[in-house]
Amino acid sequence: MTDPVWLKDQGRIAMGNFFEDVIQQDPRYNSTDPISDLNLLEPRTRAAVEAIISEAAANGIDLMVFETYRSQDLQEIYFARGVTQLQNVGVHHYGLAADIVKVVNGEPSWDGDFSFLGPLAEKHGLIWGGDWGTPDQPHSFRDYVHVQRIRVADQGPLFRGEWYPDEQYSPWA
């Protein structure tokens, strides 16, 4: 494990907060059902997602959170179905990501243009899966309904359990 003092200086803290204290303790930790519970989003991520939905509504766009937490078991099901390119869980597993979709006739919809989500995500401190925080670079994979509170470059240490973003962490810093 990386030295926690160094991590604190970098705006990060060692694992042992929201992920371990809330997510790993939740009875749905191994669920194979999609979970849209905002309480399984780390507080800063939750506040940002709520702000995005509220601001979109004020501009006439009806949105809903389709998925927050995702277990490894569900990730493997999605991978087998070809729904995702990732066999192992990603940022959703750590309470740091959400999929936000449109509401059409009371139902979730992935149809249409989601480019409006990029500027809203950035405004509220999140990375958008449409450009992964680097719009000037080519991307082999885009997830237009996905937002997350972590830079792609920081995902490796998160997945290895070396650190978890603290309240001051910003993927845009």
Summary of the structure (lengths in Angstrom):
residues: 173
radius of gyration: 15.6
end to end distance: 23.4
largest distance: 50.9
contacts: 502
relative contact order: 0.19
helix: 35%
strand: 14%
